[in-house]
Amino acid sequence: MTLRTRLILWFAGTLTAILLIFCGVLTWLQPKIDIAIFDRDLANDIVTVAGVLGTEAEEIGPGAEAVEGMLEELRLPRRGIAVFDPSGQLLGARWNGFDAGDVSSHISPETWTHVGPNGEARIRVGAATVAGRQYRIAIAGSLEDVVREGQILRRTIVVAVPIALLLAAIGGAIAATRALRPVRRMATEASAITAVDPRRLTIVNPHDEIGTLARAFNGLIDRLHVTIDQQLRFMADASHELRTPVSVVRTAAEVTLAREGRAESDYRESFRIVGEQARRLSGMVEDMFLLARADAGQRRIVANDFYFDEIVTECVRSAQLLADARQVTIVSDVVADLSYDGDEELARQLVSNLLGNAVRYAPIGGQVWVELRIEAATLRLTVSDDGAGVALGDRERVFERFVKLDPTRTRDGGAGLGLSIARWVAEAHGGTLILTDAIAGRTTFEARLPYAYLVS
């Protein structure tokens, strides 16, 4: 069934249950309420009879004569009247066609229903003191009106409830159609969304549930669009970065093979070029594979205890080769015996990437500073260089993938992925990587990791 049909059925079913319960309670209460009102009227009639009987007793004296005078004088339409002495002896009665049964046996005050040949009658017996004498007064009234009201009520329910349910179903259908109209419009708009045309859903009322759904869907489209743009840009940048070393390898091979009889030194030089570009390609592929696994959530933290200062020392020793080629001095200030619980391989890549970036962007003959400290339960790793700095608008761009602020540094082997990987490593350990100083002569990257970080 469609949602519209289910809404109509739920609405009609709920209303049916409510109406049935209400009508059942009303049918049950109606005779009780009417009889209670009828009993009150009978009690008032007893008071009236006692008053007229008192007037007659004052004129002709108490006794049967007074009762007869009262019956002659008093006119209570559709009521039967009987008066008894305390022993149950009938002093006078005018039943007006009622079959009241044996009333004399009910000498105590009470009310009951008597079913006779002419239908149901309600009888009430009450005590009254008139001119110093005790009397028992019985009043009878037909329940014909009460029964008729019950029949009318039941007929009304039988006719009205189906009509109400039919009108409710029609109203529910109209309401469901109007309520689901925005959903159908959203479905039509959503079916037209493509990667080329990432349109957004129209929000008529941003405060209702449909508007909330549309906002959530539009937010999803925005996130998907950003992800697709990142993937496309990543593929374009990766293709561009991979094209250069591949072109160099192909050119070296073609030049070497273009002429026979080359010297051994020519072949060695060609293989050296091919080896350098192959190492560069291998590093780029490894970095891209790591980022792809990180984006897919497949690269998780493998925690173990290690000394972070030893990782920094090893990375400094490795970066010294590139630093020597550029005549760059690396100055390290590292706290010894700094134990840490984290992923040793990723920690090494974090330090290596920051050092490699600093050495590449330091000027010839410049300096790079490495500092490792513990401050307020936070491990702080700072790597600085005395290069040209970073423009204000590029301080976040440097962490984007394949971003190289100085394209002339391509020959140094950087592909623009090192800082992206370093930031991901820091965040994967619950920390951050930020660019604190970016002025000319002092560019500082600072990684802050929770020192008590434990992997669950």
GILIN-V874240 format. One record per backbone hydrogen bond with DSSP energy under -0.5 kcal/mol. CO is the residue of the C=O (numbers start at 0). NH is the residue of the N-H. Records with the same first field share a line. If there is no record, write none. Layout:
CO=NH ; NH
This chain:
1=5
2=6
3=7
4=8
5=9
6=10
7=11
8=12
9=13
10=14
11=15
12=16
13=17
14=18
15=19
16=20
17=21
18=22
19=23
20=24
21=25
22=26
23=27
24=28
25=29
26=30
27=31
28=32
29=33
30=34
31=35
32=36
33=37
34=38
35=39
36=40
37=41
38=42
39=43
40=44
41=45
42=46
43=47
44=48
45=49
46=50
47=51
48=52
49=53
50=54
51=55
52=56
53=57
54=58
55=59
56=60
62=66
63=67
64=68
65=69
66=70
67=71
68=72
69=73
73=75
74=76
75=78
77=141
79=139
80=93
81=137
82=90 ; 91
83=135
84=87
88=84
91=82
93=80
94=97
97=99
100=102
102=105
104=106
109=124
111=122
113=115 ; 120
115=118
118=115
119=142
120=113 ; 122
121=140
122=111
123=138
124=109
125=136
127=129 ; 134
129=132
132=129
133=85
134=127 ; 136
135=83 ; 137
136=125
137=81
138=123
139=79
140=121
142=146
143=147
144=148
145=149
146=150
147=151
148=152
149=153
150=154
151=155
152=156
153=157
154=158
155=159
156=160
157=161
158=162
159=163
160=164
161=165
162=166
163=167
164=168
165=169
166=170
167=171
168=172
169=173
170=174
171=175
172=176
173=177
174=178
175=179
176=180
177=181
179=183
180=184
181=185
182=186
183=187
184=188
185=189
186=190
187=191
188=191
189=192
196=193 ; 198
201=203
203=205
204=207
207=211
208=212
209=213
210=214
211=215
212=216
213=217
214=218
215=219
216=220
217=221
218=222
219=223
220=224
221=225
222=226
223=227
224=228
225=229
226=230
227=231
228=232
229=233
230=234
231=235
232=236
233=237
234=238
235=239
236=240
237=241
238=242
239=243
240=244
241=245
242=246
243=247
244=248
245=249
246=250
247=251
248=252
249=253
250=254
251=255
252=256
253=257
254=258
255=258
262=266
263=267
264=268
265=269
266=270
267=271
268=272
269=273
270=274
271=275
272=276
273=277
274=278
275=279
276=280
277=281
278=282
279=283
280=284
281=285
282=286
283=287
284=288
285=289
286=290
287=291
288=292
289=293
290=294
291=295
292=297 ; 298
293=296
297=299
300=302
303=341
305=307 ; 339
306=310
307=311
308=312
309=313
310=314
311=315
312=316
313=317
314=318
315=319
317=320 ; 321
318=322
319=323
320=324
321=325
322=327
323=326
325=364
328=330 ; 367
329=331
330=369
332=371
336=338
337=307 ; 308
339=305 ; 341
341=303 ; 343
342=346
343=347
344=348
345=349
346=350
347=351
348=352
349=353
350=354
351=355
352=356
353=357
354=358
355=359
356=360
357=361
362=365
365=328
366=385
367=330
368=383
369=332
370=381
371=334
372=379
374=377
376=450 ; 451
377=374 ; 379
378=380 ; 448
379=372 ; 381
380=446
381=370
382=444
383=368
384=442
386=440
390=393
391=394
393=397
395=398
396=399
399=402
401=403
404=406
405=408
406=409
407=410
408=411 ; 413
409=412
415=401 ; 402
416=420
417=421
418=422
419=423
420=424
421=425
422=426
423=427
424=428
425=430
426=429
431=447
433=435 ; 445
436=443
437=389
438=441
441=438 ; 443
442=384
443=435 ; 436
444=382
445=433
446=380 ; 448
447=431
448=378
449=452
453=455
